[in-house]
C-alpha cells in the first residue's frame, strides 16, 4: 500500500504541475504576455513546481535531507540521465550562446550553492539571496534574448487567449490542490519506504524523489529531441538546474531554513559539480552531444547510483 500511495502521490503531483502550467499560461496569455515571456516565467516555474512543493513539504516536516536530496539529485539526474537519454534519441546541437549564458550561469549557481552549504545550513538570508539572483537572472535573460525560445509559440499563445477565463482559473486551482496533496502523499510515503528498507532519507531524496520530480523535464526533453528541437531540450535541462537551485532552494529556505548533512558535502555535491564540469568539454566538442556521449552520461549516472546504494 505504501508503494501504491507513493505512485499515486507522484501522479497527482505531476498532474497538478501540468494543470497549473496550462491554467497559468492561459491567464498570462489573456493578460497580453508574449509566448517568450510566458515560457520564461509561467512554463519554467510551473515545470519546477513539483520539486518546489516536495522540498517545502519535506522541510516543514523536518526532512531536510529529502529537500536537499530532491534538488541535488534532480540536477544530477538532469545532467546525466535526462540529457543522456535525450542525446541517445537524437544528437543535441549546441549554440555558442548556451556555453556563454546557460551553462555559465548553471556552473556559477552550483558553485554558490556548494559554498553557502559549507556551514551546514541554508539560512533565510541566503534564501533571499537566491531568489533575488533568480529575479535578476530572469530579467537579464529576457532583455538579452528579447523573448527566449520556449515550448510555446505564437499560435499556441493565440489559442490560449480564446480559452474561457473560468476554465483557466479552474485549472490553476486544480493544479495548486494537486501539487499540495500530491507532494504531501509523495513525501510521507517516501519517508515510510526509507524506514522499511533502513536506508537514509538522503538516498531516497537523490533517487526516488529526484527521478520522480524530474519526469516533466525528461518528458519535455525527449519530445523535443524526437521533434529535433534540440535547442529546447538543452535549454530546458540547463534552465531547470538553475531554477532548482535559485528558486526551489531559495523559496524553501525562506519558508524553513535547510540543514545540510556533511555527507551531502562529501558525496552528492561533489558528484553534482563533477558532472557540471564534465558537461563543458562534452558541449564544447563540435558544439553537439553525440549518441555515444549521451551513453557516457547515462553510464556515469549508473555509477553514481551504485556508489550511494
N, C-alpha and C positions, 0 to 999 in steps of 0.2 A: 504493500500500500504506500509506503514511503517513496519508493521509486516512481510509482504511478503519479503521486501527488507532485513530485519533483517535475516530471514531464508536463503535467497539466499546468503547473505554475509557470514553466518556461513558455508553453504555448500561449497562455493568457498574457504573459509579459510581452512577447514578441508581437502578438496581435494588437495589444494596446499601443505599442510603439507605432505600428502601421496605421492604426486608426487616427492617432494623434497627428502623424505626418500628413495624412490625407485631409483631415479637417482643418488643421492649421494652414496648410498650403492653400486651401480653398478660401479661407478667411483672408490670408495675405494677398491673394490674387484680387479679391474684391476690394481690398484697400489700395490697389494700384501698384503693388510691388512687382518688379520685373522678374523674369524667370531666374536670372542670375542671382538676384538678391534673395529670392525665396530659397534657392539652392544653398546659398552661403549661410543663411540663418536658420530657417524653418527645417529644411531637409537634413542638414548636417547635425543640428541639435536633436532633431527627432530620432534619427538613427542611433544616437548615443543615449537616448532616454532610458532604454532598458538597463544599461550599465550604471547610469546615474541613480535610478531608483533602487537597484540592488545594492549599490555601495552605501547610499544614505540609510537604507533599511538595516543593513548589516552593522553600520557604525552606531546607529541609535540603539541597537540590541547588544552592543558591546563586543561585536565580532569584527574587530578592526582588521584581522588577518584576511577575512573574506573581502572586505572593502579594498584593501591594498592588493591582494592577490587577484581580484577581479580586473583591476586596471593594468597592473604589470603583466599578468597573464594574457589579457586581451591584446596588449601591444606586442608581446612575443608571438602570439597566435597570428596576429595580422601580418607581421613582417615575414614570418616563416611559412605557416600553413596556408593562410588566405592568399598571400602574394604568390607563393609557390604553386598552389593548385591553379590559380588564375593563369600563370605563365605556362603551365603544362597544357591547359586548354587552348591557349593561343599566346605566342610570344608577345611580350609587352614592350611597345616602343616608348622611349623616354624623351620628353622635350627638355632642352637645356634649362628652361625655367624651373623644372621640377627639382633639379640639383641646387639651383641658386636660391630657391624660395622654400618649397615644401619640405625637401629633405633637410635643409639647413635649420629651419625652424623646429622640425621634429627632433633633430640632434640636440639643439640648444635647450629645448624644453625638457628633454630626457635627462640631460646633464644637470639642469637646475633642480629637477625633481629628486635626483640622486643626492645632490649636495644638501638640499634642505631636509632630507630624511636622516642625515647623519646624527642628529641629536636625539633620534628616537621618537620624534613627534612632528606631525604636520599641523601647525597651530592655526587658529583662526586668522591671524595676521598674514601668515603665509598663504592661506586660502584666499584672502582678499587680493594678495599679490598675483596669484594665478588667474583669478577672474579678471582683474584689471588688464593683465597681459593678453588674455583672450579677447577682450573688447578691442584693445589697441591693434592686435594682430588681424582680427576680422576687418576692422576699418582699413588697415593698410592693404590687405588683400583685395578688398573691393575697389579701393582707389587705384591700386596698381594695375589690376587686371580689367578694370572697367566692366565689371559684371562677369564673374568667372563661369567656366563651363560647369554644368550641373546635370543631374538626372532629368530635370525638367527642361522643355524647350518652349518657345513662344506659343506654339499651337496648343500644347498641354495647358499652359497658363490661361489661354483664352477659354478653354473648356472648363477649367476650374471656376472661372468667373461666372459661368452660366449655372453653376450648382446652387440650389436654394440655400439661403442663409441658415435656415433651421437645420438642414442636413449637416452643414459644416460644423455648427455648434454641437449637434448631437454626436458627431464623430469625435470632436475634441473631448467632450465629457466622457464618452465611452472609452477613449484612449487613456485618459487620466485614471479612470477607475480600473481599467485593465492593468495598467502599469503598477498601480498601488497594490492591488490584491495579488497580481502575478508575482511581483517582487517579494511580497510577504511570504507567499506559499513556497516560492523557489528557495529563498534563503533559509527558512525554517527547516525544510526537508533536506537541504544540502548539509546543514549542521547535524541533523539526525543521522545522515549517511556517514558523515565523518566519525561520529561516535560509534556506529555499528561496526565499521571496519577498523576503528582505532587509529585512523590517520588524522593528521592535523588539518585545521581549518584553512591553513595556508595552502596546502596541497589541493584541497577541494576548490579553493578560490582560483588558483592559477590553472586548474584543469577543467573541471566540470562547469564551474560558474563562468570562467573566461571563454570557453568554447561556446557555451550556450548563448551568452550575450553577444558573441561575435558573429552569430549566424546571419544577422542582417547585412553586415559588411561582406561576409563570404558569398551570400546570395547575390548581392548587388555587383560584386566584382566578377563573379563567374558569368553572370548575364552580360555584363559589359564586355568581358573577354570573348564570349561566344559571338556577340554582335560586332566584335573587332573595334569597340570603342575603348581602346586601352588607356586613353588619357583619363577617362572616368575611373577605370579600375585602379590605377596607381594613385590618382588624386584622392579617391575615396579612402584608400588604406592609409596613406600618409596623413591625410587630414583627420581621420578618425583617431590616430595615435596622438596627434596634437590635442584634439578635443578631449580625449580620455584623461590626459594629464591636467590641462589648464581648466577645463570645465568640470569634469567629474571629481577629480581630487580637490579642486578649488571649492566647488559648491559643497561637497561632502564635509570638508574641513570647516567651512563656515557653519554648517549645522552641528557638527560634532568633530572636534579635533581627532586626528587619526594617529593611533600608536603604531610605530614601525618596529617590528621584531628584528633582532640582529641577523637572523637567518636570511631575511629579505636582502639585507645589505651585502651579505657574503655570497649569496647564490643568485636569486632572481633578478636583482638589479644588474648584476654583472652580465647575466645572460641577455637581458634587455639591451644593455649598452653594447655588448659584443655583437649582437645581431644588427643593431643600428649601424655600427661601424662596418660590419661585413657587407651591408647593403650598398655602401658607397661604391666600392670597386665593381660590384655587380651592375649598378645603374650606370656607372661611368664607361664600362666596356661596351663600345659600339652603340651606346645610348639605347640599349634594349636588354630585356631579361629574356633569355632563351629558355627553351624547354628543359635543357639539362641543368641550367641554373635554378629553374623552378624546382626540379627534382632534388637538387642540393639543399635548397631551403627547407623542403619538406623533411629531408633526412636529418637536418640539424634539429628541427622541431622534435622528431622522434628521439634523438639523443637526449635532448633537454628533458622530455617526459621520463625517459629511462633513468636519468640521474636523480630525479626528485622522488620517484616512487620507491 
